[in-house]
Amino acid sequence: MQIIEDTRNKTGKHNTKHLYWDENGDFIHRCKLPVGDYAKPPKISIDTKENMSEIAGNIGGKEHARFREECKLARDLGTHLIFLIENEDGIQSIEDVSGWKNPRRIYSPRCINGPRLQRAMLTMQERYGCEFLFCRPDQAAEIINKLLEQEDG
């Protein structure tokens, strides 16, 4: 089982519980919980990105290792991680990403381009089970609600 333990729980004070979980193959991840000491991870989590440049920086920039670890953690916790990329570039699907022109390439020609970003997204979906969705900024709240309602249903 996957269990989240609140980071405000003092380490070393709950060794008996941790020993039991270790012996039973349970996975404990520590992070701040809004309430309680222990929780099961959610089945779905949505991470919004302000624009294509933000996701390009996450995947093709200095943040790649952190981003990859977040995807791995979601997979290991059994959480379906969805990245909702808001954009006004007309990108509506991962197939459209190959045509995206990274505005940073003017200043840094080696930064990630559309085709490479698309390949990286497809690889991450395959390896880690995350998903990339796209929308206009004015659609984001409605899409988030629909995704979360599907989780409830």
Phi, psi and omega per residue, in radians:
M1 nan 2.646 3.074
Q2 -1.735 2.262 -3.106
I3 -2.303 2.359 3.022
I4 -1.763 2.269 3.095
E5 -1.943 2.316 -3.139
D6 -1.095 2.391 -3.122
T7 -1.201 -0.275 3.114
R8 -1.419 -0.136 3.012
N9 -1.223 2.216 -3.070
K10 -1.207 2.244 3.102
T11 -1.203 2.520 -3.129
G12 1.525 -0.211 -3.116
K13 -1.637 -0.146 -3.052
H14 -2.244 0.623 -3.061
N15 -1.071 -0.627 -3.132
T16 -1.084 -0.770 3.112
K17 -1.120 -0.791 -3.112
H18 -1.109 -0.676 3.095
L19 -1.084 -0.780 3.112
Y20 -1.024 -0.843 -3.110
W21 -1.118 -0.717 3.100
D22 -1.039 -0.789 -3.120
E23 -1.139 -0.465 -3.110
N24 -1.723 0.109 3.080
G25 1.292 0.345 3.111
D26 -1.383 2.599 -3.122
F27 -1.832 2.139 3.138
I28 -1.894 2.233 3.055
H29 -2.148 2.300 -3.126
R30 -1.707 2.227 2.989
C31 -2.759 2.853 -3.098
K32 -1.240 2.194 3.081
L33 -1.781 2.527 3.114
P34 -1.181 -0.561 3.106
V35 -2.534 2.622 3.036
G36 1.373 3.087 -3.125
D37 -1.826 -0.489 -3.086
Y38 -2.394 2.571 3.128
A39 -2.688 2.771 2.971
K40 -1.585 2.487 -3.138
P41 -1.144 2.661 3.081
P42 -1.197 2.740 3.120
K43 -1.447 -0.330 -3.139
I44 -2.448 2.475 3.084
S45 -2.488 2.377 -3.095
I46 -2.027 2.212 3.115
D47 -1.992 2.019 -3.113
T48 -1.563 2.525 3.076
K49 -2.092 2.359 -3.035
E50 -1.120 -0.585 -3.089
N51 -2.905 -3.137 -3.125
M52 -1.157 -0.596 3.132
S53 -1.089 -0.630 3.138
E54 -1.153 -0.810 3.141
I55 -1.193 -0.591 3.082
A56 -1.103 -0.711 3.095
G57 -1.160 -0.637 3.111
N58 -1.156 -0.774 -3.043
I59 -1.519 -0.728 -3.013
G60 -1.878 0.207 -3.101
G61 -2.126 -2.744 -3.083
K62 -1.152 -0.330 -3.106
E63 -1.527 0.056 -3.019
H64 -0.982 -0.800 -3.091
A65 -1.087 -0.764 3.118
R66 -1.113 -0.749 -3.135
F67 -1.086 -0.800 3.119
R68 -1.065 -0.741 3.135
E69 -1.121 -0.631 3.083
E70 -1.111 -0.739 3.113
C71 -1.131 -0.740 3.104
K72 -1.088 -0.772 -3.124
L73 -1.081 -0.777 3.119
A74 -1.031 -0.800 3.112
R75 -1.029 -0.826 -3.101
D76 -1.141 -0.515 3.116
L77 -1.482 -0.105 -3.114
G78 1.355 0.401 -3.132
T79 -1.730 2.272 3.052
H80 -1.424 1.899 -3.107
L81 -1.648 2.126 -3.140
I82 -1.993 2.232 3.033
F83 -1.734 2.045 3.126
L84 -1.792 1.888 -3.070
I85 -1.703 1.935 3.085
E86 -1.389 2.397 3.135
N87 -2.801 2.715 3.063
E88 -2.022 0.438 -3.140
D89 -1.640 -0.001 -3.116
G90 1.444 0.157 -3.139
I91 -1.424 2.107 -3.086
Q92 -2.047 -0.223 -3.130
S93 -2.642 2.905 -3.141
I94 -1.102 -0.475 3.102
E95 -1.120 -0.540 -3.125
D96 -1.289 -0.321 -3.026
V97 -1.090 -0.569 -3.100
S98 -1.060 -0.443 3.126
G99 -1.551 -0.021 -3.110
W100 -1.247 2.383 3.098
K101 -1.828 1.996 -3.137
N102 -1.280 2.064 -3.112
P103 -1.138 -0.348 -3.137
R104 -1.283 -0.282 -3.095
R105 -1.137 -0.327 3.072
I106 -1.097 -0.716 -3.083
Y107 -1.648 -0.482 -3.071
S108 -2.393 1.487 -3.036
P109 -1.039 -0.306 -3.106
R110 -1.564 -0.081 -3.128
C111 -1.225 2.881 -3.006
I112 -1.062 2.414 3.083
N113 -1.864 3.075 -3.091
G114 -0.996 -0.909 -3.128
P115 -1.052 -0.710 3.141
R116 -1.202 -0.665 3.098
L117 -1.110 -0.753 3.116
Q118 -1.047 -0.818 3.132
R119 -1.055 -0.732 3.138
A120 -1.125 -0.724 3.109
M121 -1.085 -0.801 3.139
L122 -1.098 -0.689 3.099
T123 -1.116 -0.768 -3.127
M124 -1.154 -0.670 3.071
Q125 -1.052 -0.780 -3.104
E126 -1.179 -0.795 -3.072
R127 -1.305 -0.710 -2.951
Y128 -2.002 -0.114 3.085
G129 1.339 0.173 3.088
C130 -1.357 2.979 -3.091
E131 -2.397 2.523 3.117
F132 -2.007 2.090 3.089
L133 -2.085 2.775 -3.037
F134 -2.355 2.567 3.110
C135 -2.818 2.927 2.969
R136 -1.345 2.685 -3.128
P137 -0.972 -0.618 -3.111
D138 -1.294 -0.145 3.128
Q139 -1.721 -0.230 -2.948
A140 -1.012 -0.870 -3.077
A141 -1.051 -0.758 -3.141
E142 -1.116 -0.734 3.140
I143 -1.150 -0.739 3.103
I144 -1.027 -0.809 3.115
N145 -1.008 -0.794 -3.128
K146 -1.100 -0.736 3.131
L147 -1.105 -0.750 -3.132
L148 -1.251 -0.575 3.080
E149 -1.150 -0.641 3.094
Q150 -1.077 -0.624 3.118
E151 -1.138 -0.675 -3.136
D152 -1.240 -0.574 -3.038
G153 -1.434 nan nan
